[in-house]
Amino acid sequence: MKTWIFRAVGLAIMLSTAQAMACPVDNGGSVQQPPKRPIVQTVSFQASELFERAQQLETAASTRERAAQASERDAETLGNRARVLRNQAAQVNAADRATIFAAADELAVRAASSRSLAAEDRAEAADLRIQARTIRERAVQLVRLGNGGGGWRARPTTNAPAKAETTI
């Protein structure tokens, strides 16, 4: 039984010291942090990030365009409902016509609001696409300038003929 107690105490001590060693305590700055490596951003890396951002903007523009299409469909549905109500108002009692026309007007207002929202979404999508195009152009310029004007693989981009030496 004494060995069992000795083993339990030994295990407890071993586990507590392992935990203490895993979490060093700052003793007045004596614990040194590993040196931080600087982040090296090459031209290719920066261009890739710019292209990725442009792709994100294109995705957001597509989402806006889909939202605009949905708003336009809703506006069309609401407009059709308002038209049907106005057509049916002629066939009902004169006392009910006012409420039916009011409902049709309400639907027409909602349709106009939905069309307005669709136009705003389309304008936002166009702005996002313009931003994406600008970012792509900036990335291409960065690559051309960063690689000495040679494009992605440092190929010369000028088509000027080389000067030929003439010997007389």
C-alpha positions as CSV (number, residue, x, y, z in Angstrom):
1,M,0.0,0.0,0.0
2,K,2.9,2.4,0.7
3,T,4.1,1.9,-2.9
4,W,0.6,2.9,-4.2
5,I,0.6,6.1,-2.2
6,F,4.2,6.9,-3.3
7,R,3.3,6.3,-7.0
8,A,0.2,8.6,-6.7
9,V,2.2,11.4,-5.1
10,G,5.0,11.0,-7.7
11,L,2.5,11.1,-10.5
12,A,0.8,14.3,-9.1
13,I,4.1,16.0,-8.7
14,M,5.2,15.0,-12.2
15,L,1.9,16.3,-13.8
16,S,2.0,19.6,-11.9
17,T,5.5,20.4,-12.9
18,A,4.9,19.5,-16.5
19,Q,2.0,22.0,-16.5
20,A,4.1,24.6,-14.9
21,M,6.8,24.2,-17.4
22,A,4.4,24.5,-20.3
23,C,3.3,27.9,-19.2
24,P,6.4,30.0,-18.5
25,V,6.1,32.9,-16.1
26,D,7.5,36.3,-17.1
27,N,10.1,37.1,-14.4
28,G,10.9,40.7,-15.2
29,G,11.4,40.1,-18.9
30,S,13.8,37.1,-18.4
31,V,11.7,35.0,-20.7
32,Q,12.6,35.8,-24.3
33,Q,10.1,35.5,-27.1
34,P,11.3,33.9,-30.3
35,P,12.4,36.5,-32.8
36,K,9.6,37.5,-35.2
37,R,10.4,36.9,-38.8
38,P,9.5,39.8,-41.1
39,I,6.8,39.1,-43.6
40,V,8.3,39.3,-47.0
41,Q,5.8,40.3,-49.6
42,T,7.1,39.7,-53.0
43,V,5.6,41.3,-56.1
44,S,3.9,38.0,-57.0
45,F,2.4,37.7,-53.5
46,Q,1.1,41.3,-53.6
47,A,-0.3,40.7,-57.0
48,S,-2.0,37.5,-56.0
49,E,-3.6,39.3,-53.0
50,L,-4.9,42.1,-55.3
51,F,-6.3,39.5,-57.7
52,E,-8.0,37.7,-54.8
53,R,-9.5,41.0,-53.6
54,A,-10.7,41.7,-57.2
55,Q,-12.3,38.2,-57.3
56,Q,-14.0,39.0,-53.9
57,L,-15.4,42.2,-55.4
58,E,-16.6,40.3,-58.5
59,T,-18.4,37.8,-56.2
60,A,-20.0,40.6,-54.2
61,A,-21.1,42.2,-57.5
62,S,-22.7,39.0,-58.7
63,T,-24.5,38.7,-55.4
64,R,-25.8,42.2,-55.8
65,E,-26.9,41.5,-59.3
66,R,-28.8,38.4,-58.2
67,A,-30.5,40.5,-55.4
68,A,-31.4,43.1,-58.1
69,Q,-32.9,40.4,-60.2
70,A,-34.9,39.0,-57.3
71,S,-36.2,42.6,-56.5
72,E,-37.1,43.1,-60.1
73,R,-39.1,39.8,-60.1
74,D,-40.9,40.9,-56.9
75,A,-41.7,44.2,-58.4
76,E,-43.1,42.5,-61.5
77,T,-45.2,40.2,-59.3
78,L,-46.5,43.1,-57.2
79,G,-47.3,45.2,-60.3
80,N,-49.2,42.3,-61.8
81,R,-51.2,41.9,-58.6
82,A,-52.0,45.6,-58.5
83,R,-53.2,45.4,-62.1
84,V,-55.4,42.4,-61.4
85,L,-56.9,44.1,-58.4
86,R,-57.7,47.2,-60.4
87,N,-59.4,45.0,-63.1
88,Q,-61.4,43.2,-60.5
89,A,-62.5,46.5,-58.8
90,A,-64.8,47.2,-61.8
91,Q,-66.7,44.0,-61.1
92,V,-67.4,44.5,-57.3
93,N,-69.7,46.6,-55.3
94,A,-69.1,50.3,-55.4
95,A,-68.6,50.3,-51.6
96,D,-65.7,47.9,-51.8
97,R,-64.0,49.6,-54.8
98,A,-62.2,52.1,-52.6
99,T,-60.6,49.5,-50.4
100,I,-59.6,47.4,-53.5
101,F,-58.1,50.5,-55.2
102,A,-56.2,51.3,-52.0
103,A,-54.8,47.8,-51.9
104,A,-53.8,48.1,-55.5
105,D,-52.1,51.4,-54.9
106,E,-50.3,49.9,-51.9
107,L,-49.0,47.1,-54.2
108,A,-48.0,49.6,-56.8
109,V,-46.0,51.6,-54.2
110,R,-44.3,48.4,-53.1
111,A,-43.5,47.5,-56.7
112,A,-42.0,50.9,-57.3
113,S,-39.9,50.5,-54.1
114,S,-38.8,47.1,-55.2
115,R,-37.7,48.5,-58.6
116,S,-35.8,51.3,-56.9
117,L,-34.0,48.7,-54.7
118,A,-33.2,46.7,-57.8
119,A,-31.7,49.8,-59.5
120,E,-29.6,50.6,-56.4
121,D,-28.3,47.0,-56.3
122,R,-27.4,47.1,-60.0
123,A,-25.6,50.4,-59.5
124,E,-23.7,48.9,-56.5
125,A,-22.8,45.9,-58.6
126,A,-21.5,48.1,-61.3
127,D,-19.4,50.1,-58.8
128,L,-18.0,46.9,-57.4
129,R,-17.1,45.7,-60.9
130,I,-15.3,49.0,-61.6
131,Q,-13.3,48.6,-58.3
132,A,-12.4,45.0,-59.3
133,R,-11.2,46.2,-62.7
134,T,-9.1,48.9,-61.1
135,I,-7.6,46.5,-58.7
136,R,-6.7,44.1,-61.5
137,E,-5.1,46.9,-63.5
138,R,-3.1,47.9,-60.4
139,A,-2.0,44.3,-59.9
140,V,-0.9,44.0,-63.6
141,Q,1.0,47.3,-63.3
142,L,2.6,46.1,-60.0
143,V,3.8,42.9,-61.7
144,R,5.1,44.8,-64.7
145,L,7.0,47.3,-62.6
146,G,8.2,44.8,-60.0
147,N,9.7,42.4,-62.5
148,G,11.5,45.1,-64.5
149,G,8.7,45.5,-67.0
150,G,8.8,41.9,-68.0
151,G,5.4,40.7,-66.9
152,W,4.9,37.5,-64.8
153,R,7.9,35.7,-66.1
154,A,10.2,38.6,-66.7
155,R,9.8,38.5,-70.5
156,P,10.6,41.7,-72.3
157,T,7.3,43.4,-73.3
158,T,8.7,45.9,-75.8
159,N,8.7,45.0,-79.4
160,A,11.4,47.5,-80.3
161,P,14.1,46.0,-82.6
162,A,17.5,45.7,-81.2
163,K,20.1,48.2,-82.4
164,A,22.3,46.6,-85.0
165,E,25.9,47.7,-85.1
166,T,27.1,48.7,-88.4
167,T,30.7,48.3,-89.4
168,I,32.1,50.3,-92.3
